[in-house]
Amino acid sequence: MVYRRKQTRRTAPGGFHRFQNASNQSVYGFGDGDYIRLRDEFGQIWRGSAEREQDNTVRYRFRDEKGHTISGMSDSYGIILRDEKGNSWRGFVD
């Protein structure tokens, strides 16, 4: 008899995302699984994705209409992103 293992898809966490940098600028929005859409305080839209890695961390990548990028990783404590200028953004998922 042949047995198959059921493959489980590793989905990224969904919900409300909120990030803030040292100068109190914020980016927030909703995400469902791999697709996330954020809005900053100036009205720019950031589209991105979240991919779960092998070691149970999640890698985030965001891009706006002007081509600016923000990327980072999360662990069990929170999410840390870094933009092109070297600014750190810390956040969480509700």
N, C-alpha and C positions, 0 to 999 in steps of 0.2 A: 504494500500500500504506500502511496506517495503522499507525504504531508507537505503542506506549504505553510511557511510562516507568514502571518499577516503583517504587511509592512505598515508601520505607523508613520505618518507624515509629521515631521517636526514643524509645527507652525509657530510663528512669532507671536508675541503677546499683542493683543489688541486692546483698545480702550482709549482713554483720554491721555494724551501726551502733553507734558509741560516742561519747558527748558528755560533756564535763566542764566545769564552770564554775570561777570563781576560788576558791570556797570548797570545792573538791574534791567537790561533789555530782556524781553521775553518772547518766546515762540511757543505756540500752543495749537492743538488740534486733535483730530480723531484719526485712528487707524484701525484697520481690520485685517488681521493676519499680516501679510507681506506688504500691503500698500498703506502708506501713511500720508496724510495731507495736513500741513501745518500753515498757520498764518502768523506773521509777526506783527508788532505794534504799528508798523508803517503800512500795513495792508498787503505786503508781498506774500505770495503763495509759495510754499516750499513743498515739493513732492518728493517722496522717498520710499525706501523699502527697509524691511528688517529681515535679516536672515539668521536663523539659528545655526550656530557652529557645533562642531563635534563635542567640545568640552562644556556644552550647555550655556555658553555665553551667546549674546545676540549682537550682531554687527548692524549698525544703522548708517544709512547714506541718504543725504538730502541734497536737492538742487533747486535753485529758483529760476525764474525766467531769464535773468541776466547771466546765468552760468556760474554763479557762486555756489560753492559746495560746503557742506558740513558733514562730517563723518565721525563715528566713534563706536564704542563698545559698551555693553552693560554686563554687570555681574549681579550677584544677589543683593547688592547694596544700593544700586542706582545706575544711572546712565551718565556717561561723560562723553561729550562731543567736542570736537575742535574744528574751528573754521579755517579758512585760508590764511587769515592774518595771525593765527596762533592763539586766538581767544578761546577760552574753555567755556563750555556750556554744560551745566549740570541739570539733571532732570529726573523725572519719574514717570511711570505709567500707572494710571488708576484703572 
